[in-house]
Amino acid sequence: MSTLVFVESGEGKVRKTSLEAVSYAAALGAPVTAIGMGTISKEELGKLGKYGASKVLHAGDGRLNQEVIQAYAGVLVQAMNDEGADVLVLANSSLGTPVAARVAARIDASLATNVVSLPDTSSGFVVKRSIYSGKAFALVELTHAKKILAIRKNAAQARETGAPVEVIPYDPSISDNDFKTKITGSEKATGEVLLPEAEIIVSGGRGMKGPEHWTMLEDLAAALGAATGCSKPVSDMGWRPHHEHVGQTGVKVSPQLYIAVGISGAIQHLAGVNTSKYIVVINKDPEAPFFKAADYGIAGDAFEVVPRLTEAIKAAKE
Amino acid sequence: MKILVCISHVPDTTSRINFVDNNTKFDTNGVQFIIGPYDDYALARAIELKESAGATVTVLNVGLAETEPTIRKALAIGADDAIRVNAEPVDSYFVASQIAAQAKGAGFDLILMGRESIDYNSGVVHGLVGEMLGIPSMSPVMKLDVDGMAVKMAREIEGGKETVEAQLPLVAGCQEPIAEWKIPNMRGIMSARTKPLKVVEPVTVDSGVMLREFELPPPKGSVRMISPDNVQELVTLLKSEAKVL
């Protein structure tokens, strides 16, 4: 019995969500094998040992530099087999979740995505999933021998408990058939912090009055080490790119702190943020519905409050 | 081109979520049901492809008789015919198995659906169906163009997007801005009444996932208001009370 963890990376670094997945897997108790794919250094992958991996594999085949869903699924199926793994853990992400689906269908595994808790194994294998866009949970029992768990971002904590381990090259057989989809280009956000995995998010709505005022939010985000997000009208109007749209039909986030500026708090927006640990709302309108969902609120003009807040945070960090 | 659009029948996004029967059933009391918002994008794109490139669009829903108004709405928007698999959509594997059973051998070139349903939020049905049918799957897809057998897509990745090329047949999980939602017009609503809606019985599936119970999150405490002239207080609270700074 062992647990396999699919490790995602970006710009040569293991993603934070994958560190969380490794720590989650370690907490299951069985030995953990982590597997990284494509362009990533041995040093970076070796660090996974610190988070609880007892073995780290690297599938370095050049074709895997492209994050092709089917090909990644094929590698994971083989790795589970080779490692005798009965559980696969990965991040609930735009790559992890579709990959998990294909692996599950191929090996007839019980699959749970959006998992927010460690399993309760007192009777069966029961995990808690977030459903209804964070408005409820479901406790589900996974009954098949093989299980796949996609862990929601920020639901598990990445913990350094051990030491780096040596990385073992892994050379699965990959069929060209798995590369029927070809990635022809990509555009990535330039910010330091990725929105889906950010600990702190500063988000702006229509109350910001125009894209030219975003520097104010970016300054606040920079002071906090935060990512920036926006409401649906803002991305619909083209003030900000779609991948920054937080809400029911955009990115769903679960940061430690969500700061909403000039967002009224339509229920569709709340559906994307209601699993945040703390919510701060800054809005000119004291009747804005978002205040009801907030922990802290400031009813005031964003153009005055935000620069002041940025200065206060800078001062507090000094 | 033959397009299959799989739609979910889900509570309106403004619904209050409650459970009954010892937290094992969703409380439908006073709840409005709609086509899943992501599925609605998939449907809108399918109708656009039908208009621009020529295609037939079949909608499929896994659900009991109460989902028929939702299916009729999809027909009113412009789908040609519909299939209802007569079963409660208990989990993703079950639903995917039903879709695969209907699609197998039916000659669909393109199978579209939302990236996820907004009730169970699993986001895996497209991948499961792709694997079950042995064809590629892609999600979340924000742009999809078809030229002959070639498909060009844009897919959202963590903090960005990538462009992807593939060949039909293909399964895609869609999200905005792939198309604008379409509102049915009176002619669509009239013609939807007579469009074929076939009801089929489900195939048997052991999905390996069993619901134990639902749970609601603890109620939120009330908001603490801070004067706009005293942002320092907010910083202090975030540091010492919330401990997030």
Boltz contact constraints between the chains, C-beta under 6 A:
constraints:
  - contact:
      token1: [A, 70]
      token2: [B, 136]
      max_distance: 6.0
  - contact:
      token1: [A, 93]
      token2: [B, 158]
      max_distance: 6.0
  - contact:
      token1: [A, 94]
      token2: [B, 140]
      max_distance: 6.0
  - contact:
      token1: [A, 94]
      token2: [B, 156]
      max_distance: 6.0
  - contact:
      token1: [A, 94]
      token2: [B, 157]
      max_distance: 6.0
  - contact:
      token1: [A, 94]
      token2: [B, 158]
      max_distance: 6.0
  - contact:
      token1: [A, 97]
      token2: [B, 123]
      max_distance: 6.0
  - contact:
      token1: [A, 98]
      token2: [B, 127]
      max_distance: 6.0
  - contact:
      token1: [A, 98]
      token2: [B, 139]
      max_distance: 6.0
  - contact:
      token1: [A, 101]
      token2: [B, 124]
      max_distance: 6.0
  - contact:
      token1: [A, 101]
      token2: [B, 127]
      max_distance: 6.0
  - contact:
      token1: [A, 101]
      token2: [B, 128]
      max_distance: 6.0
  - contact:
      token1: [A, 102]
      token2: [B, 127]
      max_distance: 6.0
  - contact:
      token1: [A, 102]
      token2: [B, 131]
      max_distance: 6.0
  - contact:
      token1: [A, 105]
      token2: [B, 128]
      max_distance: 6.0
  - contact:
      token1: [A, 105]
      token2: [B, 131]
      max_distance: 6.0
  - contact:
      token1: [A, 105]
      token2: [B, 132]
      max_distance: 6.0
  - contact:
      token1: [A, 106]
      token2: [B, 131]
      max_distance: 6.0
  - contact:
      token1: [A, 110]
      token2: [B, 208]
      max_distance: 6.0
  - contact:
      token1: [A, 110]
      token2: [B, 209]
      max_distance: 6.0
  - contact:
      token1: [A, 113]
      token2: [B, 122]
      max_distance: 6.0
  - contact:
      token1: [A, 113]
      token2: [B, 123]
      max_distance: 6.0
  - contact:
      token1: [A, 113]
      token2: [B, 124]
      max_distance: 6.0
  - contact:
      token1: [A, 114]
      token2: [B, 121]
      max_distance: 6.0
  - contact:
      token1: [A, 126]
      token2: [B, 212]
      max_distance: 6.0
  - contact:
      token1: [A, 131]
      token2: [B, 120]
      max_distance: 6.0
  - contact:
      token1: [A, 131]
      token2: [B, 121]
      max_distance: 6.0
  - contact:
      token1: [A, 132]
      token2: [B, 17]
      max_distance: 6.0
  - contact:
      token1: [A, 132]
      token2: [B, 119]
      max_distance: 6.0
  - contact:
      token1: [A, 133]
      token2: [B, 118]
      max_distance: 6.0
  - contact:
      token1: [A, 135]
      token2: [B, 17]
      max_distance: 6.0
  - contact:
      token1: [A, 136]
      token2: [B, 17]
      max_distance: 6.0
  - contact:
      token1: [A, 136]
      token2: [B, 214]
      max_distance: 6.0
  - contact:
      token1: [A, 136]
      token2: [B, 216]
      max_distance: 6.0
  - contact:
      token1: [A, 137]
      token2: [B, 215]
      max_distance: 6.0
  - contact:
      token1: [A, 138]
      token2: [B, 214]
      max_distance: 6.0
  - contact:
      token1: [A, 139]
      token2: [B, 212]
      max_distance: 6.0
  - contact:
      token1: [A, 139]
      token2: [B, 213]
      max_distance: 6.0
  - contact:
      token1: [A, 140]
      token2: [B, 209]
      max_distance: 6.0
  - contact:
      token1: [A, 140]
      token2: [B, 211]
      max_distance: 6.0
  - contact:
      token1: [A, 141]
      token2: [B, 210]
      max_distance: 6.0
  - contact:
      token1: [A, 141]
      token2: [B, 212]
      max_distance: 6.0
  - contact:
      token1: [A, 143]
      token2: [B, 208]
      max_distance: 6.0
  - contact:
      token1: [A, 144]
      token2: [B, 208]
      max_distance: 6.0
  - contact:
      token1: [A, 180]
      token2: [B, 136]
      max_distance: 6.0
  - contact:
      token1: [A, 180]
      token2: [B, 166]
      max_distance: 6.0
  - contact:
      token1: [A, 181]
      token2: [B, 136]
      max_distance: 6.0
  - contact:
      token1: [A, 181]
      token2: [B, 164]
      max_distance: 6.0
  - contact:
      token1: [A, 181]
      token2: [B, 166]
      max_distance: 6.0
  - contact:
      token1: [A, 182]
      token2: [B, 165]
      max_distance: 6.0
  - contact:
      token1: [A, 183]
      token2: [B, 162]
      max_distance: 6.0
  - contact:
      token1: [A, 183]
      token2: [B, 164]
      max_distance: 6.0
  - contact:
      token1: [A, 184]
      token2: [B, 163]
      max_distance: 6.0
  - contact:
      token1: [A, 184]
      token2: [B, 165]
      max_distance: 6.0
  - contact:
      token1: [A, 185]
      token2: [B, 163]
      max_distance: 6.0
  - contact:
      token1: [A, 186]
      token2: [B, 162]
      max_distance: 6.0
  - contact:
      token1: [A, 187]
      token2: [B, 160]
      max_distance: 6.0
  - contact:
      token1: [A, 187]
      token2: [B, 161]
      max_distance: 6.0
  - contact:
      token1: [A, 188]
      token2: [B, 160]
      max_distance: 6.0
  - contact:
      token1: [A, 189]
      token2: [B, 159]
      max_distance: 6.0
  - contact:
      token1: [A, 189]
      token2: [B, 160]
      max_distance: 6.0
  - contact:
      token1: [A, 194]
      token2: [B, 158]
      max_distance: 6.0
  - contact:
      token1: [A, 194]
      token2: [B, 159]
      max_distance: 6.0
  - contact:
      token1: [A, 195]
      token2: [B, 159]
      max_distance: 6.0
  - contact:
      token1: [A, 196]
      token2: [B, 158]
      max_distance: 6.0
  - contact:
      token1: [A, 243]
      token2: [B, 160]
      max_distance: 6.0
  - contact:
      token1: [A, 248]
      token2: [B, 13]
      max_distance: 6.0
  - contact:
      token1: [A, 249]
      token2: [B, 37]
      max_distance: 6.0
  - contact:
      token1: [A, 249]
      token2: [B, 176]
      max_distance: 6.0
  - contact:
      token1: [A, 256]
      token2: [B, 244]
      max_distance: 6.0
  - contact:
      token1: [A, 257]
      token2: [B, 244]
      max_distance: 6.0
  - contact:
      token1: [A, 267]
      token2: [B, 14]
      max_distance: 6.0
  - contact:
      token1: [A, 268]
      token2: [B, 13]
      max_distance: 6.0
  - contact:
      token1: [A, 278]
      token2: [B, 242]
      max_distance: 6.0
  - contact:
      token1: [A, 278]
      token2: [B, 244]
      max_distance: 6.0
  - contact:
      token1: [A, 291]
      token2: [B, 223]
      max_distance: 6.0
  - contact:
      token1: [A, 294]
      token2: [B, 223]
      max_distance: 6.0
  - contact:
      token1: [A, 296]
      token2: [B, 224]
      max_distance: 6.0
  - contact:
      token1: [A, 296]
      token2: [B, 234]
      max_distance: 6.0
  - contact:
      token1: [A, 297]
      token2: [B, 223]
      max_distance: 6.0
  - contact:
      token1: [A, 297]
      token2: [B, 225]
      max_distance: 6.0
  - contact:
      token1: [A, 298]
      token2: [B, 226]
      max_distance: 6.0
  - contact:
      token1: [A, 298]
      token2: [B, 228]
      max_distance: 6.0
  - contact:
      token1: [A, 300]
      token2: [B, 228]
      max_distance: 6.0
  - contact:
      token1: [A, 305]
      token2: [B, 228]
      max_distance: 6.0
  - contact:
      token1: [A, 308]
      token2: [B, 231]
      max_distance: 6.0
  - contact:
      token1: [A, 309]
      token2: [B, 231]
      max_distance: 6.0
  - contact:
      token1: [A, 312]
      token2: [B, 231]
      max_distance: 6.0
  - contact:
      token1: [A, 312]
      token2: [B, 232]
      max_distance: 6.0
  - contact:
      token1: [A, 312]
      token2: [B, 235]
      max_distance: 6.0
  - contact:
      token1: [A, 313]
      token2: [B, 235]
      max_distance: 6.0
  - contact:
      token1: [A, 316]
      token2: [B, 235]
      max_distance: 6.0
